[in-house]
Amino acid sequence: MTIERGGQVLATMKKALFTFLREHYTVQVRDGQVLEARGDITNHEYEIDSDGEVVASISKRWFTLRDT
């Protein structure tokens, strides 16, 4: 899958073929940076890391007043 803005490709996402219970995506950004997204993407519970360091944690709980 590609992420585009204004007709230009900003990033390319690839899903790992063999994962067990958790999803794993690799995101290649246009400037060459590689990000890894791991977790339960469909339930909005995952982390994104760059060079082994967590750069974002995404969580959506069903019974809260707002998203985190």
PDB file of N, CA, C, O and CB in Angstrom:
ATOM      1  N   MET A   1       0.843  -1.153   0.000  1.00  0.00           N
ATOM      2  CA  MET A   1       0.000   0.000   0.000  1.00  0.00           C
ATOM      3  C   MET A   1       0.900   1.231   0.000  1.00  0.00           C
ATOM      4  O   MET A   1       1.938   1.244   0.661  1.00  0.00           O
ATOM      5  CB  MET A   1      -0.965  -0.010   1.209  1.00  0.00           C
ATOM      6  N   THR A   2       0.514   2.237  -0.721  1.00  0.00           N
ATOM      7  CA  THR A   2       1.273   3.485  -0.741  1.00  0.00           C
ATOM      8  C   THR A   2       0.454   4.588  -0.088  1.00  0.00           C
ATOM      9  O   THR A   2      -0.775   4.601  -0.160  1.00  0.00           O
ATOM     10  CB  THR A   2       1.661   3.877  -2.188  1.00  0.00           C
ATOM     11  N   ILE A   3       1.159   5.507   0.545  1.00  0.00           N
ATOM     12  CA  ILE A   3       0.543   6.690   1.137  1.00  0.00           C
ATOM     13  C   ILE A   3       0.973   7.859   0.278  1.00  0.00           C
ATOM     14  O   ILE A   3       2.164   8.127   0.119  1.00  0.00           O
ATOM     15  CB  ILE A   3       0.956   6.891   2.655  1.00  0.00           C
ATOM     16  N   GLU A   4      -0.013   8.554  -0.277  1.00  0.00           N
ATOM     17  CA  GLU A   4       0.275   9.636  -1.218  1.00  0.00           C
ATOM     18  C   GLU A   4      -0.348  10.942  -0.749  1.00  0.00           C
ATOM     19  O   GLU A   4      -1.364  10.959  -0.053  1.00  0.00           O
ATOM     20  CB  GLU A   4      -0.237   9.281  -2.619  1.00  0.00           C
ATOM     21  N   ARG A   5       0.291  12.036  -1.152  1.00  0.00           N
ATOM     22  CA  ARG A   5      -0.272  13.367  -0.941  1.00  0.00           C
ATOM     23  C   ARG A   5       0.081  14.210  -2.153  1.00  0.00           C
ATOM     24  O   ARG A   5       1.248  14.318  -2.529  1.00  0.00           O
ATOM     25  CB  ARG A   5       0.259  14.022   0.384  1.00  0.00           C
ATOM     26  N   GLY A   6      -0.917  14.795  -2.749  1.00  0.00           N
ATOM     27  CA  GLY A   6      -0.674  15.627  -3.920  1.00  0.00           C
ATOM     28  C   GLY A   6      -0.080  14.871  -5.083  1.00  0.00           C
ATOM     29  O   GLY A   6       0.658  15.445  -5.884  1.00  0.00           O
ATOM     30  N   GLY A   7      -0.393  13.579  -5.190  1.00  0.00           N
ATOM     31  CA  GLY A   7       0.107  12.768  -6.280  1.00  0.00           C
ATOM     32  C   GLY A   7       1.522  12.233  -6.074  1.00  0.00           C
ATOM     33  O   GLY A   7       2.030  11.505  -6.927  1.00  0.00           O
ATOM     34  N   GLN A   8       2.172  12.579  -4.954  1.00  0.00           N
ATOM     35  CA  GLN A   8       3.510  12.091  -4.668  1.00  0.00           C
ATOM     36  C   GLN A   8       3.459  11.024  -3.582  1.00  0.00           C
ATOM     37  O   GLN A   8       2.727  11.163  -2.602  1.00  0.00           O
ATOM     38  CB  GLN A   8       4.428  13.246  -4.246  1.00  0.00           C
ATOM     39  N   VAL A   9       4.232   9.966  -3.757  1.00  0.00           N
ATOM     40  CA  VAL A   9       4.295   8.885  -2.777  1.00  0.00           C
ATOM     41  C   VAL A   9       5.140   9.343  -1.599  1.00  0.00           C
ATOM     42  O   VAL A   9       6.305   9.704  -1.768  1.00  0.00           O
ATOM     43  CB  VAL A   9       4.876   7.584  -3.406  1.00  0.00           C
ATOM     44  N   LEU A  10       4.550   9.328  -0.396  1.00  0.00           N
ATOM     45  CA  LEU A  10       5.264   9.706   0.818  1.00  0.00           C
ATOM     46  C   LEU A  10       5.854   8.498   1.534  1.00  0.00           C
ATOM     47  O   LEU A  10       6.921   8.585   2.141  1.00  0.00           O
ATOM     48  CB  LEU A  10       4.340  10.454   1.752  1.00  0.00           C
ATOM     49  N   ALA A  11       5.142   7.358   1.459  1.00  0.00           N
ATOM     50  CA  ALA A  11       5.600   6.155   2.148  1.00  0.00           C
ATOM     51  C   ALA A  11       4.971   4.928   1.512  1.00  0.00           C
ATOM     52  O   ALA A  11       3.939   5.014   0.845  1.00  0.00           O
ATOM     53  CB  ALA A  11       5.263   6.218   3.653  1.00  0.00           C
ATOM     54  N   THR A  12       5.608   3.787   1.729  1.00  0.00           N
ATOM     55  CA  THR A  12       5.099   2.506   1.253  1.00  0.00           C
ATOM     56  C   THR A  12       5.011   1.557   2.439  1.00  0.00           C
ATOM     57  O   THR A  12       5.983   1.395   3.177  1.00  0.00           O
ATOM     58  CB  THR A  12       6.006   1.915   0.125  1.00  0.00           C
ATOM     59  N   MET A  13       3.852   0.925   2.630  1.00  0.00           N
ATOM     60  CA  MET A  13       3.653  -0.021   3.726  1.00  0.00           C
ATOM     61  C   MET A  13       3.601  -1.431   3.175  1.00  0.00           C
ATOM     62  O   MET A  13       2.981  -1.689   2.143  1.00  0.00           O
ATOM     63  CB  MET A  13       2.363   0.300   4.512  1.00  0.00           C
ATOM     64  N   LYS A  14       4.268  -2.350   3.883  1.00  0.00           N
ATOM     65  CA  LYS A  14       4.231  -3.765   3.517  1.00  0.00           C
ATOM     66  C   LYS A  14       3.895  -4.573   4.755  1.00  0.00           C
ATOM     67  O   LYS A  14       4.461  -4.349   5.825  1.00  0.00           O
ATOM     68  CB  LYS A  14       5.586  -4.229   2.900  1.00  0.00           C
ATOM     69  N   LYS A  15       2.976  -5.510   4.610  1.00  0.00           N
ATOM     70  CA  LYS A  15       2.596  -6.377   5.718  1.00  0.00           C
ATOM     71  C   LYS A  15       3.470  -7.623   5.701  1.00  0.00           C
ATOM     72  O   LYS A  15       3.701  -8.219   4.649  1.00  0.00           O
ATOM     73  CB  LYS A  15       1.095  -6.756   5.639  1.00  0.00           C
ATOM     74  N   ALA A  16       3.953  -8.009   6.882  1.00  0.00           N
ATOM     75  CA  ALA A  16       4.738  -9.241   6.997  1.00  0.00           C
ATOM     76  C   ALA A  16       3.840 -10.425   6.682  1.00  0.00           C
ATOM     77  O   ALA A  16       2.680 -10.453   7.094  1.00  0.00           O
ATOM     78  CB  ALA A  16       5.363  -9.384   8.420  1.00  0.00           C
ATOM     79  N   LEU A  17       4.363 -11.395   5.961  1.00  0.00           N
ATOM     80  CA  LEU A  17       3.558 -12.532   5.541  1.00  0.00           C
ATOM     81  C   LEU A  17       3.250 -13.510   6.670  1.00  0.00           C
ATOM     82  O   LEU A  17       2.141 -14.040   6.742  1.00  0.00           O
ATOM     83  CB  LEU A  17       4.254 -13.254   4.438  1.00  0.00           C
ATOM     84  N   PHE A  18       4.205 -13.751   7.538  1.00  0.00           N
ATOM     85  CA  PHE A  18       4.019 -14.752   8.586  1.00  0.00           C
ATOM     86  C   PHE A  18       4.121 -14.117   9.963  1.00  0.00           C
ATOM     87  O   PHE A  18       5.220 -13.870  10.460  1.00  0.00           O
ATOM     88  CB  PHE A  18       5.049 -15.875   8.446  1.00  0.00           C
ATOM     89  N   THR A  19       2.979 -13.854  10.575  1.00  0.00           N
ATOM     90  CA  THR A  19       2.942 -13.365  11.947  1.00  0.00           C
ATOM     91  C   THR A  19       1.925 -14.197  12.707  1.00  0.00           C
ATOM     92  O   THR A  19       0.978 -14.723  12.122  1.00  0.00           O
ATOM     93  CB  THR A  19       2.588 -11.841  12.009  1.00  0.00           C
ATOM     94  N   PHE A  20       2.124 -14.313  13.999  1.00  0.00           N
ATOM     95  CA  PHE A  20       1.244 -15.135  14.810  1.00  0.00           C
ATOM     96  C   PHE A  20       0.509 -14.247  15.815  1.00  0.00           C
ATOM     97  O   PHE A  20       1.130 -13.702  16.728  1.00  0.00           O
ATOM     98  CB  PHE A  20       2.042 -16.250  15.535  1.00  0.00           C
ATOM     99  N   LEU A  21      -0.796 -14.099  15.654  1.00  0.00           N
ATOM    100  CA  LEU A  21      -1.688 -13.349  16.532  1.00  0.00           C
ATOM    101  C   LEU A  21      -1.515 -11.839  16.507  1.00  0.00           C
ATOM    102  O   LEU A  21      -2.435 -11.119  16.894  1.00  0.00           O
ATOM    103  CB  LEU A  21      -1.506 -13.814  17.905  1.00  0.00           C
ATOM    104  N   ARG A  22      -0.399 -11.348  16.076  1.00  0.00           N
ATOM    105  CA  ARG A  22      -0.176  -9.905  16.021  1.00  0.00           C
ATOM    106  C   ARG A  22       0.215  -9.519  14.596  1.00  0.00           C
ATOM    107  O   ARG A  22       0.810 -10.311  13.866  1.00  0.00           O
ATOM    108  CB  ARG A  22       0.925  -9.465  17.040  1.00  0.00           C
ATOM    109  N   GLU A  23      -0.121  -8.316  14.223  1.00  0.00           N
ATOM    110  CA  GLU A  23       0.214  -7.844  12.884  1.00  0.00           C
ATOM    111  C   GLU A  23       1.542  -7.087  12.914  1.00  0.00           C
ATOM    112  O   GLU A  23       1.921  -6.512  13.934  1.00  0.00           O
ATOM    113  CB  GLU A  23      -0.912  -6.942  12.324  1.00  0.00           C
ATOM    114  N   HIS A  24       2.233  -7.100  11.786  1.00  0.00           N
ATOM    115  CA  HIS A  24       3.528  -6.446  11.667  1.00  0.00           C
ATOM    116  C   HIS A  24       3.616  -5.805  10.288  1.00  0.00           C
ATOM    117  O   HIS A  24       3.480  -6.477   9.266  1.00  0.00           O
ATOM    118  CB  HIS A  24       4.697  -7.455  11.896  1.00  0.00           C
ATOM    119  N   TYR A  25       3.846  -4.499  10.276  1.00  0.00           N
ATOM    120  CA  TYR A  25       3.985  -3.757   9.029  1.00  0.00           C
ATOM    121  C   TYR A  25       5.338  -3.066   9.008  1.00  0.00           C
ATOM    122  O   TYR A  25       5.835  -2.621  10.042  1.00  0.00           O
ATOM    123  CB  TYR A  25       2.839  -2.728   8.861  1.00  0.00           C
ATOM    124  N   THR A  26       5.926  -2.979   7.831  1.00  0.00           N
ATOM    125  CA  THR A  26       7.141  -2.195   7.614  1.00  0.00           C
ATOM    126  C   THR A  26       6.752  -1.000   6.765  1.00  0.00           C
ATOM    127  O   THR A  26       6.094  -1.149   5.736  1.00  0.00           O
ATOM    128  CB  THR A  26       8.277  -3.046   6.927  1.00  0.00           C
ATOM    129  N   VAL A  27       7.161   0.188   7.198  1.00  0.00           N
ATOM    130  CA  VAL A  27       6.837   1.426   6.485  1.00  0.00           C
ATOM    131  C   VAL A  27       8.139   2.043   6.001  1.00  0.00           C
ATOM    132  O   VAL A  27       8.990   2.427   6.804  1.00  0.00           O
ATOM    133  CB  VAL A  27       6.041   2.427   7.398  1.00  0.00           C
ATOM    134  N   GLN A  28       8.291   2.138   4.684  1.00  0.00           N
ATOM    135  CA  GLN A  28       9.459   2.767   4.074  1.00  0.00           C
ATOM    136  C   GLN A  28       9.064   4.195   3.701  1.00  0.00           C
ATOM    137  O   GLN A  28       8.253   4.402   2.798  1.00  0.00           O
ATOM    138  CB  GLN A  28       9.965   1.959   2.812  1.00  0.00           C
ATOM    139  N   VAL A  29       9.634   5.173   4.394  1.00  0.00           N
ATOM    140  CA  VAL A  29       9.324   6.578   4.151  1.00  0.00           C
ATOM    141  C   VAL A  29      10.175   7.080   2.996  1.00  0.00           C
ATOM    142  O   VAL A  29      11.268   6.568   2.756  1.00  0.00           O
ATOM    143  CB  VAL A  29       9.562   7.435   5.425  1.00  0.00           C
ATOM    144  N   ARG A  30       9.678   8.074   2.285  1.00  0.00           N
ATOM    145  CA  ARG A  30      10.341   8.587   1.090  1.00  0.00           C
ATOM    146  C   ARG A  30      11.791   9.005   1.347  1.00  0.00           C
ATOM    147  O   ARG A  30      12.633   8.862   0.462  1.00  0.00           O
ATOM    148  CB  ARG A  30       9.565   9.761   0.543  1.00  0.00           C
ATOM    149  N   ASP A  31      12.096   9.520   2.544  1.00  0.00           N
ATOM    150  CA  ASP A  31      13.471   9.953   2.830  1.00  0.00           C
ATOM    151  C   ASP A  31      14.407   8.803   3.199  1.00  0.00           C
ATOM    152  O   ASP A  31      15.569   9.038   3.529  1.00  0.00           O
ATOM    153  CB  ASP A  31      13.462  10.961   3.950  1.00  0.00           C
ATOM    154  N   GLY A  32      13.911   7.555   3.146  1.00  0.00           N
ATOM    155  CA  GLY A  32      14.732   6.385   3.417  1.00  0.00           C
ATOM    156  C   GLY A  32      14.552   5.794   4.804  1.00  0.00           C
ATOM    157  O   GLY A  32      15.021   4.686   5.064  1.00  0.00           O
ATOM    158  N   GLN A  33      13.887   6.505   5.698  1.00  0.00           N
ATOM    159  CA  GLN A  33      13.659   6.006   7.055  1.00  0.00           C
ATOM    160  C   GLN A  33      12.722   4.795   7.013  1.00  0.00           C
ATOM    161  O   GLN A  33      11.773   4.763   6.229  1.00  0.00           O
ATOM    162  CB  GLN A  33      13.065   7.123   7.961  1.00  0.00           C
ATOM    163  N   VAL A  34      13.000   3.798   7.866  1.00  0.00           N
ATOM    164  CA  VAL A  34      12.165   2.599   7.949  1.00  0.00           C
ATOM    165  C   VAL A  34      11.532   2.540   9.330  1.00  0.00           C
ATOM    166  O   VAL A  34      12.232   2.594  10.341  1.00  0.00           O
ATOM    167  CB  VAL A  34      12.996   1.308   7.663  1.00  0.00           C
ATOM    168  N   LEU A  35      10.203   2.429   9.373  1.00  0.00           N
ATOM    169  CA  LEU A  35       9.455   2.317  10.614  1.00  0.00           C
ATOM    170  C   LEU A  35       8.826   0.938  10.677  1.00  0.00           C
ATOM    171  O   LEU A  35       8.480   0.358   9.648  1.00  0.00           O
ATOM    172  CB  LEU A  35       8.376   3.425  10.725  1.00  0.00           C
ATOM    173  N   GLU A  36       8.679   0.413  11.884  1.00  0.00           N
ATOM    174  CA  GLU A  36       8.036  -0.881  12.105  1.00  0.00           C
ATOM    175  C   GLU A  36       6.792  -0.650  12.950  1.00  0.00           C
ATOM    176  O   GLU A  36       6.870  -0.028  14.010  1.00  0.00           O
ATOM    177  CB  GLU A  36       9.010  -1.898  12.799  1.00  0.00           C
ATOM    178  N   ALA A  37       5.646  -1.144  12.492  1.00  0.00           N
ATOM    179  CA  ALA A  37       4.403  -1.071  13.264  1.00  0.00           C
ATOM    180  C   ALA A  37       4.033  -2.483  13.675  1.00  0.00           C
ATOM    181  O   ALA A  37       3.892  -3.369  12.833  1.00  0.00           O
ATOM    182  CB  ALA A  37       3.244  -0.397  12.442  1.00  0.00           C
ATOM    183  N   ARG A  38       3.874  -2.687  14.991  1.00  0.00           N
ATOM    184  CA  ARG A  38       3.546  -4.011  15.513  1.00  0.00           C
ATOM    185  C   ARG A  38       2.404  -3.890  16.497  1.00  0.00           C
ATOM    186  O   ARG A  38       2.313  -2.920  17.249  1.00  0.00           O
ATOM    187  CB  ARG A  38       4.773  -4.670  16.182  1.00  0.00           C
ATOM    188  N   GLY A  39       1.529  -4.891  16.486  1.00  0.00           N
ATOM    189  CA  GLY A  39       0.446  -4.925  17.459  1.00  0.00           C
ATOM    190  C   GLY A  39      -0.828  -5.431  16.836  1.00  0.00           C
ATOM    191  O   GLY A  39      -0.810  -6.145  15.834  1.00  0.00           O
ATOM    192  N   ASP A  40      -1.925  -5.055  17.438  1.00  0.00           N
ATOM    193  CA  ASP A  40      -3.249  -5.440  16.970  1.00  0.00           C
ATOM    194  C   ASP A  40      -3.837  -4.240  16.240  1.00  0.00           C
ATOM    195  O   ASP A  40      -4.561  -3.434  16.826  1.00  0.00           O
ATOM    196  CB  ASP A  40      -4.173  -5.906  18.158  1.00  0.00           C
ATOM    197  N   ILE A  41      -3.518  -4.134  14.960  1.00  0.00           N
ATOM    198  CA  ILE A  41      -3.889  -2.968  14.164  1.00  0.00           C
ATOM    199  C   ILE A  41      -5.404  -2.803  14.087  1.00  0.00           C
ATOM    200  O   ILE A  41      -5.902  -1.681  14.186  1.00  0.00           O
ATOM    201  CB  ILE A  41      -3.305  -3.081  12.761  1.00  0.00           C
ATOM    202  N   THR A  42      -6.143  -3.889  13.912  1.00  0.00           N
ATOM    203  CA  THR A  42      -7.594  -3.796  13.756  1.00  0.00           C
ATOM    204  C   THR A  42      -8.291  -3.299  15.018  1.00  0.00           C
ATOM    205  O   THR A  42      -9.359  -2.692  14.932  1.00  0.00           O
ATOM    206  CB  THR A  42      -8.155  -5.142  13.368  1.00  0.00           C
ATOM    207  N   ASN A  43      -7.707  -3.546  16.183  1.00  0.00           N
ATOM    208  CA  ASN A  43      -8.278  -3.047  17.443  1.00  0.00           C
ATOM    209  C   ASN A  43      -7.579  -1.775  17.913  1.00  0.00           C
ATOM    210  O   ASN A  43      -7.795  -1.327  19.039  1.00  0.00           O
ATOM    211  CB  ASN A  43      -8.183  -4.122  18.531  1.00  0.00           C
ATOM    212  N   HIS A  44      -6.754  -1.201  17.065  1.00  0.00           N
ATOM    213  CA  HIS A  44      -6.084   0.069  17.342  1.00  0.00           C
ATOM    214  C   HIS A  44      -5.222   0.022  18.593  1.00  0.00           C
ATOM    215  O   HIS A  44      -5.275   0.939  19.413  1.00  0.00           O
ATOM    216  CB  HIS A  44      -7.105   1.166  17.478  1.00  0.00           C
ATOM    217  N   GLU A  45      -4.448  -1.008  18.751  1.00  0.00           N
ATOM    218  CA  GLU A  45      -3.515  -1.152  19.868  1.00  0.00           C
ATOM    219  C   GLU A  45      -2.169  -1.557  19.286  1.00  0.00           C
ATOM    220  O   GLU A  45      -1.927  -2.743  19.063  1.00  0.00           O
ATOM    221  CB  GLU A  45      -4.025  -2.208  20.923  1.00  0.00           C
ATOM    222  N   TYR A  46      -1.298  -0.600  19.039  1.00  0.00           N
ATOM    223  CA  TYR A  46      -0.015  -0.946  18.443  1.00  0.00           C
ATOM    224  C   TYR A  46       1.039   0.115  18.728  1.00  0.00           C
ATOM    225  O   TYR A  46       0.731   1.209  19.202  1.00  0.00           O
ATOM    226  CB  TYR A  46      -0.168  -1.137  16.945  1.00  0.00           C
ATOM    227  N   GLU A  47       2.293  -0.229  18.429  1.00  0.00           N
ATOM    228  CA  GLU A  47       3.418   0.676  18.607  1.00  0.00           C
ATOM    229  C   GLU A  47       4.181   0.799  17.296  1.00  0.00           C
ATOM    230  O   GLU A  47       4.216  -0.129  16.488  1.00  0.00           O
ATOM    231  CB  GLU A  47       4.349   0.186  19.740  1.00  0.00           C
ATOM    232  N   ILE A  48       4.781   1.944  17.108  1.00  0.00           N
ATOM    233  CA  ILE A  48       5.607   2.190  15.932  1.00  0.00           C
ATOM    234  C   ILE A  48       7.009   2.493  16.443  1.00  0.00           C
ATOM    235  O   ILE A  48       7.191   3.331  17.327  1.00  0.00           O
ATOM    236  CB  ILE A  48       5.038   3.372  15.043  1.00  0.00           C
ATOM    237  N   ASP A  49       8.001   1.802  15.878  1.00  0.00           N
ATOM    238  CA  ASP A  49       9.371   2.067  16.297  1.00  0.00           C
ATOM    239  C   ASP A  49      10.273   2.342  15.109  1.00  0.00           C
ATOM    240  O   ASP A  49       9.998   1.953  13.974  1.00  0.00           O
ATOM    241  CB  ASP A  49       9.913   0.900  17.097  1.00  0.00           C
ATOM    242  N   SER A  50      11.363   3.032  15.420  1.00  0.00           N
ATOM    243  CA  SER A  50      12.367   3.379  14.433  1.00  0.00           C
ATOM    244  C   SER A  50      13.723   3.045  15.043  1.00  0.00           C
ATOM    245  O   SER A  50      14.062   3.548  16.114  1.00  0.00           O
ATOM    246  CB  SER A  50      12.273   4.895  14.014  1.00  0.00           C
ATOM    247  N   ASP A  51      14.488   2.212  14.381  1.00  0.00           N
ATOM    248  CA  ASP A  51      15.806   1.777  14.873  1.00  0.00           C
ATOM    249  C   ASP A  51      15.716   1.191  16.277  1.00  0.00           C
ATOM    250  O   ASP A  51      16.602   1.423  17.100  1.00  0.00           O
ATOM    251  CB  ASP A  51      16.792   2.952  14.866  1.00  0.00           C
ATOM    252  N   GLY A  52      14.661   0.436  16.561  1.00  0.00           N
ATOM    253  CA  GLY A  52      14.512  -0.232  17.844  1.00  0.00           C
ATOM    254  C   GLY A  52      13.974   0.640  18.967  1.00  0.00           C
ATOM    255  O   GLY A  52      13.809   0.161  20.088  1.00  0.00           O
ATOM    256  N   GLU A  53      13.698   1.907  18.693  1.00  0.00           N
ATOM    257  CA  GLU A  53      13.179   2.828  19.711  1.00  0.00           C
ATOM    258  C   GLU A  53      11.725   3.168  19.399  1.00  0.00           C
ATOM    259  O   GLU A  53      11.401   3.535  18.270  1.00  0.00           O
ATOM    260  CB  GLU A  53      14.038   4.125  19.779  1.00  0.00           C
ATOM    261  N   VAL A  54      10.850   3.048  20.391  1.00  0.00           N
ATOM    262  CA  VAL A  54       9.431   3.345  20.197  1.00  0.00           C
ATOM    263  C   VAL A  54       9.260   4.844  19.972  1.00  0.00           C
ATOM    264  O   VAL A  54       9.685   5.659  20.791  1.00  0.00           O
ATOM    265  CB  VAL A  54       8.587   2.869  21.419  1.00  0.00           C
ATOM    266  N   VAL A  55       8.624   5.202  18.838  1.00  0.00           N
ATOM    267  CA  VAL A  55       8.376   6.610  18.520  1.00  0.00           C
ATOM    268  C   VAL A  55       6.910   6.973  18.662  1.00  0.00           C
ATOM    269  O   VAL A  55       6.565   8.154  18.700  1.00  0.00           O
ATOM    270  CB  VAL A  55       8.843   6.921  17.112  1.00  0.00           C
ATOM    271  N   ALA A  56       6.023   5.950  18.743  1.00  0.00           N
ATOM    272  CA  ALA A  56       4.600   6.222  18.928  1.00  0.00           C
ATOM    273  C   ALA A  56       3.906   4.988  19.487  1.00  0.00           C
ATOM    274  O   ALA A  56       4.239   3.857  19.136  1.00  0.00           O
ATOM    275  CB  ALA A  56       3.945   6.654  17.598  1.00  0.00           C
ATOM    276  N   SER A  57       2.933   5.228  20.367  1.00  0.00           N
ATOM    277  CA  SER A  57       2.053   4.184  20.884  1.00  0.00           C
ATOM    278  C   SER A  57       0.626   4.610  20.579  1.00  0.00           C
ATOM    279  O   SER A  57       0.209   5.710  20.941  1.00  0.00           O
ATOM    280  CB  SER A  57       2.267   3.948  22.429  1.00  0.00           C
ATOM    281  N   ILE A  58      -0.112   3.746  19.919  1.00  0.00           N
ATOM    282  CA  ILE A  58      -1.487   4.062  19.537  1.00  0.00           C
ATOM    283  C   ILE A  58      -2.425   3.129  20.284  1.00  0.00           C
ATOM    284  O   ILE A  58      -2.225   1.914  20.301  1.00  0.00           O
ATOM    285  CB  ILE A  58      -1.691   3.939  17.995  1.00  0.00           C
ATOM    286  N   SER A  59      -3.453   3.707  20.905  1.00  0.00           N
ATOM    287  CA  SER A  59      -4.393   2.918  21.677  1.00  0.00           C
ATOM    288  C   SER A  59      -5.777   3.524  21.546  1.00  0.00           C
ATOM    289  O   SER A  59      -5.940   4.736  21.685  1.00  0.00           O
ATOM    290  CB  SER A  59      -3.966   2.836  23.155  1.00  0.00           C
ATOM    291  N   LYS A  60      -6.766   2.701  21.281  1.00  0.00           N
ATOM    292  CA  LYS A  60      -8.149   3.162  21.244  1.00  0.00           C
ATOM    293  C   LYS A  60      -8.962   2.214  22.107  1.00  0.00           C
ATOM    294  O   LYS A  60      -9.221   1.072  21.728  1.00  0.00           O
ATOM    295  CB  LYS A  60      -8.705   3.224  19.775  1.00  0.00           C
ATOM    296  N   ARG A  61      -9.351   2.693  23.243  1.00  0.00           N
ATOM    297  CA  ARG A  61     -10.169   1.894  24.143  1.00  0.00           C
ATOM    298  C   ARG A  61     -11.627   2.157  23.819  1.00  0.00           C
ATOM    299  O   ARG A  61     -12.005   3.283  23.497  1.00  0.00           O
ATOM    300  CB  ARG A  61      -9.859   2.218  25.633  1.00  0.00           C
ATOM    301  N   TRP A  62     -12.440   1.125  23.904  1.00  0.00           N
ATOM    302  CA  TRP A  62     -13.839   1.233  23.509  1.00  0.00           C
ATOM    303  C   TRP A  62     -14.697   2.018  24.486  1.00  0.00           C
ATOM    304  O   TRP A  62     -15.684   2.627  24.074  1.00  0.00           O
ATOM    305  CB  TRP A  62     -14.412  -0.124  23.343  1.00  0.00           C
ATOM    306  N   PHE A  63     -14.352   2.023  25.766  1.00  0.00           N
ATOM    307  CA  PHE A  63     -15.212   2.672  26.747  1.00  0.00           C
ATOM    308  C   PHE A  63     -14.553   3.875  27.411  1.00  0.00           C
ATOM    309  O   PHE A  63     -14.501   3.982  28.636  1.00  0.00           O
ATOM    310  CB  PHE A  63     -15.619   1.680  27.797  1.00  0.00           C
ATOM    311  N   THR A  64     -14.047   4.785  26.562  1.00  0.00           N
ATOM    312  CA  THR A  64     -13.495   6.031  27.060  1.00  0.00           C
ATOM    313  C   THR A  64     -14.207   7.178  26.383  1.00  0.00           C
ATOM    314  O   THR A  64     -14.883   6.990  25.372  1.00  0.00           O
ATOM    315  CB  THR A  64     -11.972   6.108  26.822  1.00  0.00           C
ATOM    316  N   LEU A  65     -14.059   8.354  26.932  1.00  0.00           N
ATOM    317  CA  LEU A  65     -14.726   9.523  26.361  1.00  0.00           C
ATOM    318  C   LEU A  65     -14.010  10.051  25.115  1.00  0.00           C
ATOM    319  O   LEU A  65     -14.625  10.700  24.268  1.00  0.00           O
ATOM    320  CB  LEU A  65     -14.819  10.624  27.402  1.00  0.00           C
ATOM    321  N   ARG A  66     -12.713   9.771  25.009  1.00  0.00           N
ATOM    322  CA  ARG A  66     -11.975  10.218  23.830  1.00  0.00           C
ATOM    323  C   ARG A  66     -10.841   9.256  23.540  1.00  0.00           C
ATOM    324  O   ARG A  66     -10.486   8.438  24.388  1.00  0.00           O
ATOM    325  CB  ARG A  66     -11.433  11.647  24.025  1.00  0.00           C
ATOM    326  N   ASP A  67     -10.271   9.348  22.348  1.00  0.00           N
ATOM    327  CA  ASP A  67      -9.169   8.485  21.925  1.00  0.00           C
ATOM    328  C   ASP A  67      -7.867   8.946  22.577  1.00  0.00           C
ATOM    329  O   ASP A  67      -7.726  10.108  22.957  1.00  0.00           O
ATOM    330  CB  ASP A  67      -9.033   8.486  20.383  1.00  0.00           C
ATOM    331  N   THR A  68      -6.922   8.018  22.699  1.00  0.00           N
ATOM    332  CA  THR A  68      -5.592   8.365  23.192  1.00  0.00           C
ATOM    333  C   THR A  68      -4.565   8.014  22.140  1.00  0.00           C
ATOM    334  O   THR A  68      -3.370   8.224  22.349  1.00  0.00           O
ATOM    335  CB  THR A  68      -5.280   7.642  24.521  1.00  0.00           C
TER     336      THR A  68
END
